[in-house]
């Protein structure tokens, strides 16, 4: 019934991107927009059966497809999903629709190229979450950097070239060590199948070196302290849509890499080096939250907030409990909705005032009351308010951390204080008070188009916060198997 479905979710947006690109000049921008919306909605709709047809009782790969690609090296086009990858694919297809709607009127130059870049990147990102062959994974992993490089470099801010080169170099150099790790594992197993890597017996020295290679790639992508400095620059210079996908999807690939490679392939090294990873995660949660507290640029504040919140993800993963891993996964999905929404809120203001500085605003609630209500919800979710998606993942991770070490839980719990401090400080300065200047006095409230994309994200934040079961249920079997793998020594 679902034969080839996963390939459609990967290749349909890439084909759509090529078709949109062919529309060419800005005179045909309306056609490019309509085609982009059609392809993004169609991709999302055909990705829904990945959830509705998913068997929650098994940890086995589902919707699998396999055909030979390079026979000489036993490289296959081999794809499939489990309870870890499937929610991230749905998140990707959902947010691409949101980004296309958000850029509908904002992007006035090279519209076709802008929309095409997002569609092609969508397909490549779904490919990353679907690949079971390591070479295929690597091709998708590197390929998705190219559209983002172009999005920031062409439609970004004044320092976009510096930001793009920094983004590209950080992520590319980390990935090269991952490629070396793949080649070593192929040499040992005779296969590029990631599931074969999971079963491969490895000595402690080999595990440690491989862990460092994988850690370099995934820590940069998350990004973890101290290799996080590329992210604020990339976010500040990126157009709004680029910031949304960067924060909501691309950062999650680092976390996904830890779950797909580091923990199951290298269980002993993961346990041996877990203290270091946990320490770096806690530094990110506490220190980066304090850095966020002093930011004057709204985008930079949200970027640092993302780094702090992603510290919860790696903390949850390296506690090696089902509760911690599921908490980290929920945090990744929730952060996709919340950070995407906050960047879109900044974009709504920037489109009107052309400033991201907090000092440029004040009293926005007086002229944009509907927008103020939306932003209040997303600010509260970012601060971890119960009833929003931001609370669920953090609560599970803190609970899991408490069972391992009370100080892990105490330090992680500080984000509930610091997160509320920097988020509500920003919200108060921008939204409340008297109308600060003529620019704010002239503001018009959100348009129907803006209400649409903000409502989509608000609905997901509330649904996930009030009823997290549908998100957690699909993960249980896969996470249980992963916990067994990471707690079984290969020595």
LOBA-149221 format. One record per residue: y, x, z of N, C-alpha, C in turn; residue in three letters. Coordinates in pm, whole numbers, plus 50000, padded with zeros to 5 digits. Example, Ala and Ser with C-alpha at 12.3 -4.5 7.8 and 13.67 -1.06 7.14 Angstrom:
BEGIN
494315131950780495505123050780496705132050780ALA497755128550708498945136750714500035129050787SER
% end
This chain:
BEGIN
498785008350000500005000050000501275008650000UNK501225019650074502415027850087502265041150013UNK501395041749913501165054249841502435059549776UNK502745072249801503915078549740505235074649802UNK505205066549908506455061649967507345073150015UNK506735082850082507515093850139508205101950029UNK507515103849917508135110949805509335103249751UNK509235089949748510375081949705511575084049796UNK511335084649928512445086450023513085100250004UNK512295110149963512845123549940513585124349807UNK512945119549701513445122449567514395111949511UNK514335099649561515255089449510516725093249533UNK517115097449655518535101249672518915113649591UNK517965122949571518265134649488518505130449344UNK517635121549292517835116049157519155108449151UNK519425100449254520695093149260521885102449258UNK521785113449332522885123149333523145129049196UNK522075131849121522235137248986522885126948894UNK522465114248907523065103648826524535101848860UNK524865101748990526265100449032527095112148980UNK526515124148987527205136148937527525134748790UNK526645128048716526835126548571527975116948537UNK528435109048636529575100148607530855108048586UNK530885120348640531925129848603533285127648663UNK534275124648581535685125448617536095114848718UNK537295117148775537825108048877538185094348820UNK538315093348685538585080248626537415070648651UNK536225076248667535025068048690534605068048837UNK535565071148925535275071549068534725058349122UNK535265046649080534685034049131533195032649100UNK532775036948980531355036548944530545045949032UNK531105057949056530405067849140530205062349281UNK531215055649334531105050049469530015039249474UNK530035030149375529075019149374527635024349359UNK527455034049270526125039849252525655046749380UNK526555054049445526195061249569525775051549677UNK526535040649691526195030649792524855024149760UNK524635021149633523375014849592522185024049622UNK522295036749584521185046049608520955048549757UNK522045049549835521885052049979521245040050049UNK521675027950012521085015850073519625014350031UNK519335016749904517955015649855517045025649925UNK517545037849944516745048050015516475043750158UNK517505038350225517305033550362516275022250367UNK516385012950274515465001550272514015005950250UNK513805015650158512415019950134511905029350243UNK512825034250330512375042350443511925033650561UNK512335020950563511985012150675510475010450691UNK509675009150581508215008250599507585020550666UNK508305031850666507795043350741507705040050890UNK508615031250935508595026751075507665014751093UNK507835004751007507054992451025505564994650998UNK505235004150911503825006850880503255018450958UNK503995023151058503575035051134502545031251240UNK501465038951248500415036651347500745044551474UNK501145037551579501575044351702500415049351787UNK499185046051748498035049751831497485063551800UNK497985070051694497425082851653498505093451641UNK498095105951665499015117251648498865123651510UNK497945118451428497705124151296498895121851204UNK499015130651104500055128851003499785116250921UNK500835108650894500695096150819501545096550692UNK501245087450599501925086850470501795100150395UNK500655106950412500485120250356500325120450205UNK500845131050145500675133650001500445148649985UNK499525152149893499215166249875498835169049731UNK499525178649669499145183149536499515197949523UNK498765205049439498965219449427500335222349365UNK500985232649415502295236649364502185250449302UNK501825260449382501605274149332500195278049372UNK499255276949278497835278849311497515293149354UNK498225302949300497935317049331498015319649481UNK498995313449547499195315949690498825303849776UNK498125294549717497715282349790498915275249852UNK499965274049773501165266749816501085252549761UNK501255242749847501105228749809502405221049829UNK502555210549746503535200249777502805191049874UNK502975193550003502195186750107503185180750207UNK503225167550212504175160950301503445150350385UNK504045146950498503515136750588504435135850708UNK504265125350788505135123550905504315119951027UNK504885122851143504295118651270505385112551356UNK505095110451484506045103751572507285111851605UNK507295124551567508475132951590509395132551468UNK508795133451349509615134251227510105120651178UNK509305110151197509675097151141511015091751192UNK511285091951325512595086751371513775094651313UNK513585107651291514665115951237514915112651090UNK513865108851017514035104850877514815091650869UNK514465082050954515185069250956516655071550993UNK516895080351089518275083851128519035089451009UNK518385098150932519025104350816519405094050710UNK518455085050677518745075250572519795065050618UNK519785061650746520765052250801522175058250797UNK522305070650843523635076650852524215080150716UNK523365082450617523895084950482524615072650429UNK524065060750456524755048250418526125047550486UNK526155050650616527405050350693528425060050634UNK527975072050598528895082350546529455078250410UNK528625072150326529115067450195530185056750214UNK529945047250305530955036750331532225042950389UNK532055052750480533215058950545534085066450445UNK533475072450342534255080150245534745072150126UNK534535058950129534795050250014536225051349962UNK537195050450053538605050850011539275064150044UNK538635071750131539275083950182539235095250080UNK538105096750011537945107549914538525103049781UNK539625109349741540335105149619540185115249505UNK539715127349535539525137549431538065141849430UNK537545143849307536145147949290535195138649366UNK535445125649352534665115849427533185116449393UNK532875117249264531465117549221530745129549280UNK531405141049278530785153249330530565152149481UNK531515146149551531415144449696530225135549731UNK530155123949667529065114649695527715120449655UNK527675127349541526425133349493525915143849590UNK526825151549647526415161949743525725155849864UNK526235144549912525605138050028524245132149993UNK524115126249874522835120649835521775131449819UNK522135142349751521185153349733520815159349868UNK521815161049954521535166650087520625157350167UNK520785144250151519925134750221518465137050184UNK518185138150054516815140350011516245153450064UNK517055163950064516595176950113516325176550264UNK517165169450339516965168450483515705160450517UNK515465149550442514215142050462513025151050430UNK513185159650327512135169150292511795178650406UNK512825183250478512595192050593511725185050697UNK512035172550726511285165250829509895160950781UNK509645161650649508365156950594507395168250561UNK507915180250537507085191050482505985195350580UNK504755196450527503635201750605503285215850556UNK503695219250434503525232750382504735241150420UNK504495253150473505595261450526506575265650417UNK506085268850296506975272950188507845261050144UNK507225249350134507995237250100509055234650206UNK508675236150333509635234650443510805244250426UNK510485256750394511535266950382512475263950265UNK511915259150153512745255850037513725244450072UNK513205234150137514085223050178515115227850282UNK514655235950378515505240950488516705248650433UNK516455257650336517555265350278518355256950178UNK517635248250105518315240350002519395231250057UNK519175225750176520155216250230521455223150271UNK521435236450285522675243550319523675243050204UNK523155242550080524045243649963524995231749953UNK524505219149960525465207949955526485208450070UNK526035211850192526975212550304527995223650283UNK527565234950229528465246050196529555241150102UNK529155233550000530125228449903531035217849963UNK530465209050047531265198350108532385204150193UNK532045214050277533095220250361534035228550275UNK533485236150180534295245450101535245238750005UNK534895226749954535745219949855536655209549921UNK536105201350011536875190250068537335193050212UNK537195205350258537525208850396539005211750415UNK539335216750536540715219450574541225232850525UNK542325237450586543015249450539542165262050549UNK541365263350654540535275250674539075272950633UNK538885264250533537535260150497536665271550444UNK537265281050374536455291850316535875300550428UNK536695303750527536215311450643535095303950714UNK535305290950735534315282850807532995281850730UNK533075280350597531855278850519531055291750517UNK531745302950499531035315750493530385318750628UNK531095315950736530545318150871529325309150893UNK529445296450855528325286950866527125291750786UNK527365295950662526275299750574525585312450622UNK526375322350662525785335150705524975333650833UNK525515326450931524785324351057523425317851030UNK523455306850954522225299250934521255306450841UNK521775313350740520895320250646520195332050712UNK520945340250787520355352050849519275348250951UNK519515337451026518495332851119517245328351047UNK517425321950931516285316650857515435327550794UNK516005339050764515225349750701514105354550793UNK514385355250923513335359151018512235348451024UNK512615335951007511615325251002510705327150881UNK511255331250769510435333850650509445345150676UNK509885355650744508985366750779507845361550867UNK508165352750962507135346851049506125338850967UNK506605331250869505705323550783504755332750706UNK505305343750654504475352950577503395359350665UNK503745362550789502745368150881501645357950910UNK502055345550936501075335050966500185332150846UNK500755333050725499945331450603498925342750592UNK499365354750621498475366450616497315364850714UNK497575358850829496535357150931495595345450900UNK496135334850841495345322550822494875320150679UNK495535326750582495215324450442495735311150390UNK496655305150463497175291950426498625290850471UNK499375282850397500755279750439500825266050507UNK499675259950533499645246950599500075248450745UNK501115241150783501655242350918500615238251023UNK499785228450990498755223951084497685234651104UNK497435242951001496535254451017497145264851110UNK498465266351103499145275551195498925271251340UNK498935257951363498755252851499497435257351560UNK496405258251478495065261651528494775276551527UNK495705284651479495465298951461495495306451594UNK494415313851630494455321851753495375334051735UNK496245336351831497205347451822497305354751955UNK497415367951950497585375852072498995374452126UNK499195379352248500485377552315501615384952244UNK501335397152196502385404752127502835397452000UNK501845392851923502165385651800502935372851831UNK502485365651934503185353351972504635356052011UNK504845366652088506195369752135507125372952018UNK506645381351925507475385051810507745373051721UNK506715364851700506905352751620507865342951688UNK507765342051820508665333151894510115337551875UNK510355350651882511715355751864512215352451723UNK511325354051622511725351051484512085336351469UNK511225327451519511515313151510512735309451593UNK512835315351712513945312051802515285315451736UNK515315326651664516555330651598517005319951499UNK516065314651420516405304451321516825291351387UNK516045287051485516265273751543517425273651642UNK517615284551717518715285151814520065284751743UNK520155291351626521395290951549521675276851500UNK520625269851460520805256551402521175246251508UNK520675247951634520885237551737522375234251760UNK523345243351779523205257451808523205259851959UNK522465269952002522415273452144523425284352176UNK523855284852301524655296052349523785308552340UNK524275320152291525645323352250525855323452099UNK524945317252020525095317451874525675304151825UNK526595298751903527145285451875528515285951808UNK529085297851791530515298551757530825293751616UNK529805292951528530075288151392530365273151390UNK529835265751488529885251151481531305245451495UNK532095249351597533445243551606534275246251481UNK534165258351425534925261451303534485252351188UNK533165250751172532655242451064533105227951080UNK533055222851203533445208951228534925206651202UNK535755215751249537205214051235537605213751088UNK536975222251007537355223250866536655212950778UNK535505207850820534735198550736535455185250722UNK535285178250607535755164450599534955155850696UNK535425143750723534785135350825533305133350798UNK532935130150675531535127950642530685140350667UNK531235152150635530525164650660530285166850808UNK531295163850889531135165251035530065155951089UNK530015143651034529025133951081527615138951055UNK527335143050931525975147550897525645160750966UNK526615169550978526385182251046525965180051191UNK526705171551262526405169151403525185160251422UNK525085149951338524065139751362522685143451310UNK522615151451204521315154651144521015169651147UNK521935177851096521595191951076521325199251207UNK522055195851313521785202351441520395198851493UNK519905187051456518595182551506517445190451446UNK517715197351335516665205051270516235216951354UNK517165222251433516785232851526515815227751631UNK516135216351689515235210151787513905206551725UNK513925201051603512695197551533511835210051509UNK512475221151475511745233651451510995238351575UNK511635237051693510945240851817509675232551836UNK509755219551807508605210751827507525212851722UNK507915215851600506945217151491506305231051488UNK507045241351531506545255051517506365262251650UNK507465264151724507415272851842506405268151947UNK506475255651987505625250952097504135250252059UNK503755243951947502325242951919501695255851868UNK502445264151795501865276451738501855287651841UNK502845287951929503045299252021503115294352165UNK502055288152217502145282152351502345292352462UNK501655303752453501755313752561503135320252563UNK503645323852444504985329752438506035319452481UNK505805306752447506755296252487506845295452639UNK505685296052707505695295652854506325308352911UNK506005319752850506495332652901508005333552891UNK508565328352783510005329752758510805317052789UNK510115307152846510785294252873511975295752965UNK511875304653064512975306353161514265310353091UNK514135319152990515315323652915515925311852839UNK515055304152773515545292652694516205282352787UNK515585279852902516155270252997517505275153049UNK517595288253077518865293953124519965292153020UNK519645295052893520635293352786521015278652769UNK520025269852787520295255452777521245250952887UNK521015255553009521865251653122523275257453108UNK523375269753054524695275453028525445266752927UNK524725262352824525355253652724525825240652787UNK524975234752871525315221952933526565223253021UNK526625233753103527715235153201528925242353141UNK528725254453091529845262753044530545256552923UNK529735252152825530355246552703531075233452733UNK530585226052833531315213952875532685217552930UNK532765228553004534065233053055534975237852943UNK534375244052840535165248152723535725235652653UNK534895225252643535355212752580536545206752655UNK536555208752786537585202752871538995207752840UNK539115219552781540445225352756540865224452610UNK540085217452527540425216752384541595207052361UNK542445210752266543575202252227543315194952096UNK542315199752021541945193751892540755184351916UNK540875171751874539815161951904538475165951841UNK538535170851719537285174751652536615186451725UNK537425195851769536865207451840536245202851973UNK536895193552040536365188352165535005181852143UNK534885173752038533605167052011532555177251967UNK532985187651894532045198151852531455205251974UNK532295209052069531785215552191530945205852273UNK531325193152271530515183052339529115182552279UNK529025183852146527715183852079526845195352127UNK527435207152139526685218852185526165216552326UNK527035210952412526645208152550525505198052556UNK525605187352476524575177052478523255181952417UNK523355190852318522125196352260521415205752357UNK522145210652458521495218452563520455210152637UNK520695197052647519725187952707518425187652627UNK518565188452495517395187752407516485199652433UNK517025211652427516185223552446515675224452590UNK516465219952687515985219552826514765210452836UNK514865198552779513755189052784512495194452718UNK512665201352605511505206452532510765217252610UNK511515226052678510885237652740510515235252887UNK510515222552927509925218853055508415216153037UNK508015213952909506605212252872505955199852934UNK506725189352949506145176652994506455165952890UNK505595155652885505825144952789507165138252810UNK507515136352937508795129852970509985138052921UNK509895151252941510985159952898511135160452747UNK510005161352676510045162052530510545148852472UNK510055137752526510535124652477512015122752509UNK512435127452626513855126852661514705134852563UNK514215146852528514915155152431514995148552294UNK513875142152253513855135252124514845123452123UNK514815115352230515745104052239517185109052240UNK517415120152309518755126052313519205130052172UNK518285135552092518645139551956519065127451873UNK518285116751881518585104851801519875098251850UNK519995096851982521195090852040522445098952004UNK522325112052015523465120651983523875119051837UNK522885116251750523205113651610524145101751594UNK523845091051666524695079151659526055081651724UNK526055087551845527305088751922528245098951861UNK527745110951831528625121251774529125116951637UNK528235110751557528675105651427529795095551443UNK529655086551541530675076351564531995082551609UNK531925092351699533165098551749533895106051637UNK533125113251552533775120051440534405110051343UNK533745098551324534325088251239535595082351300UNK535615080951432536835076151501537995085751480UNK537705098751494538755108751468539205107951323UNK538235105651233538585104451091539485092451064UNK539225081251131540065069351116541515072451154UNK541695079551266543045083251309543665093651215UNK542865103351173543375114151087543835108650952UNK543105098850899543495092850770544875086550777UNK545295082250896546575075550912547695085250951UNK547405094551040548455103251098548375117551045UNK547215121450992546995135050940547165145751047UNK546665142451164546645152251273545415149651360UNK544785160451404543665159251497544075163151638UNK545325167051656545785171551787545935159651882UNK545425161052003545535150452102546995147252131UNK547835157552130549265155852162549995147352058UNK549415145551940550085137651835549945122651859UNK549155118851959548855104751981549295100452121UNK548995088052152549345082052280549715067552258UNK549065058652332549385044452319548785037952196UNK547725043752140547115038152018546595024052043UNK546175021052167545665007652198546694996752170UNK547965000152176549014990252152549064985752006UNK548724994651916548804991551772547434989751707UNK546374995351770545024994451714544034989851822UNK544174977551873543324973251985541824972551949UNK541494968351827540074967451788539474981551781UNK540214990751721539755004651716539585010251857UNK540525007351946540455012352084539195007452154UNK538784995152126537554989652187536324997152136UNK536254999552005535135007151949535075021152009UNK536225027852013536235041552062535895042152211UNK536265031852286535905031152428534385031052444UNK533705022852362532245022352370531625035952342UNK532105042652236531515055452199531855066352301UNK533055065552359533435075152463532545073452587UNK532315060952627531445058352742530005062852714UNK529535060552591528185064952555528095080152561UNK529145086852516529155101552521529135106652664UNK529715098852754529725102652896528435098652968UNK527515091952896526205088552955526215075853037UNK527015065952999527075053453074525765045753060UNK525165041253171523945032853160524195020553074UNK523195017352993523355006352899523695011052759UNK524035023952746524265029852614523175040052587UNK523025043952460521965053252423522165066952488UNK523415070452519523675083552578523025085552714UNK522715074552783522145075452917520635078252913UNK519925072352815518455072152817517875086352811UNK518285093952709517735107352693518085116452809UNK519345115952853519775124552964519025121053092UNK518815108353116518085104053236516655109353234UNK515975108153120514585112853110514495128053129UNK515435135353069515405149953082515695154253225UNK516695148053289517005151453429515825148253519UNK515185136853494514015132953572512885143153556UNK512625147253433511585157153408511935170653470UNK513225174353461513665187153518513525187053670UNK513805175653732513705174453878512295177453926UNK511285173553847509895175853887509495190553877UNK510245198153798509935212453780510745221053876UNK512045218553882512935226653966514185218353993UNK514475215954119515595207154154516925212654103UNK517035226054093518295231954048518515229853899UNK517425229253823517575225653682518205211853671UNK517705202553753518215188753750519665188053795UNK519995195653900521375195553953522355200753847UNK522015212153786522915217953685523005208953562UNK521865203453520521885194353405522705181853437UNK522615177253559523335165153599524835166753601UNK525325179153602526775181253601527405175853472UNK526585174353367527155169253242527665154953259UNK527085147553354527555133953377528975133953433UNK529325144953502530685146453553531595152453447UNK531185164153393532025170953295532155162953165UNK531045156553123531085148453001532075136953015UNK532045130553130533015119853155534435125553160UNK534575137453218535915143353232536545146153096UNK535855153753009536515157252883536615145452786UNK535615136552788535665125152695536745115252735UNK536785111752863537755101852908539165107652914UNK539275120852937540595127352930541155125952788UNK540325128752690540755127152551541115112552523UNK540255103452565540475089152537541775084352601UNK541995088152726543205083952798544465088752726UNK544475101552687545655107352622545935100952486UNK544875097852413545045092552277545305077552277UNK544585070052358544555055452346545515048252441UNK545585052852564546355045452665547815049952673UNK548585042952756549985046452779550915039452681UNK552185043352687553185037852596553005044052457UNK553495036952357553455042452221554255055452219UNK553595066352175554165079652195555205083352090UNK555055078651966555965082851860555935072751746UNK556745075451644556855066051531555555065051452UNK554815076151444553545075851371552575065951435UNK552495066251568551595057051638552115042651626UNK553425041051633554015027551622553715021151486UNK553555029651384553325024551247551845022651215UNK550975025551307549535024751279549095010451254UNK548155008951162547524996051136546094996651188UNK545614985451242544274985151300543214986851191UNK541974988251237540884991551145540714980751038UNK540364985350918540134976450804538704970850812UNK538404960550731537014955350730535974966150700UNK536304975550611535374986550580535124995150704UNK536174998250777536025006450898535294998951008UNK535574985951018534854977751116533364977751085UNK533024977450956531614977250915530874989650964UNK531395001650932530615013550970530665016251121UNK531755012651186531805014251332530885004151401UNK530774992151344529884981951402528414985951389UNK528044991751275526664996351256526275006351364UNK527175015851391526875026051491526945020351632UNK527895011251658527975004951790526694997251821UNK526174990251720524934982551739523784991851778UNK523675003251710522565012451740522715018651879UNK523945021951918524185027652052523775017752160UNK524085005052140523744994852240522264991252238UNK521684989752120520254986452110519414997352176UNK519725009652144518955020852199519165022052350UNK520375018852396520655019752539520005008652619UNK519964996552562519424984952635517924983052613UNK517414987852499516004985752467515444998152397UNK515205008952474514745021452411513275021452370UNK512525010952410511075010852385510695013252239UNK511335006452141510925008652002511075023251957UNK512025030452016512235044451981511205053452050UNK510885050052175509935058252252508485055752212UNK508165043252178506775039552151506175047752038UNK506955050451933506415057651817506165072351847UNK506745077551956506625091751988505415094952076UNK504935085152154503985088052263502785096252220UNK502065091552116500815098152077501075112452029UNK502115114251948502435127651896502865136952009UNK503695131952099504165140252210503015143852304UNK502115134452330500935137452415500115148752355UNK499905148252223499155158952158499905172252167UNK501225171752148502035184052155501985190052295UNK502035181752399501965186652537500615193652561UNK499535187552507498205193752518498195207352448UNK498785208052327498815220752252499575231552325UNK500775227952377501615238252438501085242552574UNK500265234152636499685237852766498265243352754UNK497815246152632496495252352607496695266452559UNK496235276352634496445290352599495635294252476UNK496195302852393495485308352279494935322352307UNK495165327452427494705341052460493235341052497UNK
% end
